[in-house]
Amino acid sequence: MPAKTGQQYIDRLKKANNNVYIHGERVNDVTEHPAFKNAIQSMAKLYDLQHEKPEKMLYTNPNTGNSVGKTFMTPKTIDDLIQRREAIMEWQSLSNGLMGRSPDYLNADVMAMGEANEFFAEGDPMFAENAKNYAEYARENDISLTHTLIHPQVNRAKMQAEQNDANVALHLEEKTDEGIIVDGIRLLATQGGITDEILVFPSTVKKSGELDDPYSLAFAIPNNAPGLKFLSRESFDQDKNNFDHPLSSNFEEGDTIVSFDHVLVPWDRVFICENSSICNRAFGETNAVAHMSHQVVAKGVKKTEFLLGVVLTLMDSIGIDGFQHVKDKGTEIMLNLEIMKSHLYRAEHNAQIDKWGMMTPDFEALDAARNWYPRIYPRMAEIIRILGASGLMSLPTYDDFNNDEIGPILHRAMQGKNVEGYERVQIFRLAWDLTMSAFGNRQTHYEYYFFGDPIKMGMTYFDNYDKQPYKDRVQEFLNSMNVSKPGTVQS
């Protein structure tokens, strides 16, 4: 099957009957359950958009001649890279950047994994073939993916092998003729129960050593594989209406704990097995991190555009857009937006062909952006809260406005500069859902930890930054002063 439609995505989920639990109960049908159905409908719209805008979203797979998703496309030129990003932005415009695990994120990883498949041959030539074949399979079948790469937070001061319960984290249990048997727990699979398959990849924020080899795995399996369970956190949706919860009623992706109970992974789905060195280098040496970061920065641009639009609309609704401190806060978000767009432009126009034959964006620009955005996103959410002030505290609901007795009172009480009470509350409920609801707070937390602990990320960035040219420049300046050391005679 080439690029799928929204209905095909939904039909697959129904047929798969993934093993999903929420609020202590197993879900019979995620497509109908109130915790998942609205996010599934939003995902379906993304897939339908591919067919509504084929010139932007689809391309012909040269291997098969089928029309497939452009977010899987291997860029060979800068124009290809820009085309893929424009396809990404079509999806991000639909979700306003609020679905952090929309399909384009992992499609970029799968594409890079397939093109750089020779990297995986270091573990076994079979693994390279597996990576190449899986990328083609995912592209040809428009597979929707979740992924997991974090061990449970038991005792972060110890390696997995040194934990009191060394088997709690996902680990290799046995090798058989059919494949590997894995067992244990992994975090944190966003959209865990509402996708086709799961990619298990290693976290590289904290490097692993040989003792962690049993935990050093990479593979992909269907989400309905025997022994696989998705344990969902409580939902921030649960059939809320679009007026009271305009964002969480559409874009609540959900996050899951993933349990592997003696799960068989067929050999043709294994990419890394018991090799911490390969795990530590996988994202960097395949350039998957560059292509995934390219998607993330594009998402950040669209999300910041939406934040700015909310701020400007809120300002206008209550007539505060003329105050100095208000303009200054608006300017702050405008500057953030333009800086993100500049990072994206530099990344694309400084792109180069890598050793795998991919046109790879300039990672220096993307690395700066992905380290910077988690630091500024909480501030932008704070700006919305500051500008909304007490107006975000007492917000009537849709039912309140529909009440014949109190509705007219609320229309009058909640009116704004140039909007009716109902319209102003709608604007403020949007701002509240973006920043103060459970959904909004999750968005802030999610952006802050998107690539891991920002402090550890920053330490890595500092350590890897080419600092010597700047120190040399200072030393050259000092030398040019021609000042002799104390106690010496200047010639």
Number of C-alpha atoms within 10 A of each C-alpha: 13 19 23 20 19 20 14 15 23 20 12 15 21 16 10 17 17 27 21 23 19 15 12 10 9 15 19 14 17 22 21 13 14 15 25 27 22 23 23 26 18 21 27 18 19 21 23 19 18 23 18 13 12 17 12 20 26 22 19 14 19 8 8 11 10 16 20 24 28 28 27 27 21 20 23 15 17 18 13 15 23 17 19 26 23 17 21 24 22 18 25 24 16 16 23 22 24 25 24 23 17 24 22 27 22 23 26 23 23 25 27 29 25 24 21 24 22 19 22 26 18 13 16 14 14 17 25 24 19 22 30 21 16 22 22 20 13 18 26 21 15 22 23 20 28 25 22 22 18 20 19 17 10 13 11 11 9 10 14 25 17 12 15 11 10 14 17 17 24 27 26 21 16 13 14 11 7 11 16 19 18 22 22 21 21 23 19 21 25 23 27 28 30 30 24 21 21 24 21 23 20 26 19 18 14 12 13 21 14 13 15 19 20 21 28 26 24 22 22 21 19 17 26 20 17 14 15 21 23 25 22 23 14 14 19 21 24 16 17 17 15 15 17 21 23 19 25 27 25 24 24 27 28 23 19 24 19 24 20 21 16 18 20 22 20 16 17 17 21 24 29 25 23 19 21 23 16 23 26 19 15 23 21 12 15 24 24 23 19 25 28 22 24 31 26 23 23 21 27 27 27 25 22 22 20 18 25 21 13 18 27 17 17 22 21 16 21 17 13 16 19 10 10 10 12 18 14 12 18 21 13 16 22 15 12 20 19 14 14 23 18 15 23 25 17 16 23 24 14 14 18 17 14 14 12 17 14 22 21 27 28 21 21 15 22 27 19 14 23 22 19 16 20 22 15 16 23 17 15 22 22 15 20 26 20 14 21 18 10 10 17 19 13 10 18 17 16 17 11 15 18 11 12 9 10 12 18 15 14 19 18 12 12 17 17 19 13 12 16 17 22 22 16 23 29 21 19 24 27 24 26 28 21 27 23 21 18 15 25 22 16 16 23 21 14 15 19 20 14 17 18 18 12 18 12 13 17 14 11 12 15 11 10 9 10 10 10 8 9 10 11 11 11 11 11 11 11 11 11 9 8 9 9 11 8 7 6 7 7 9 4
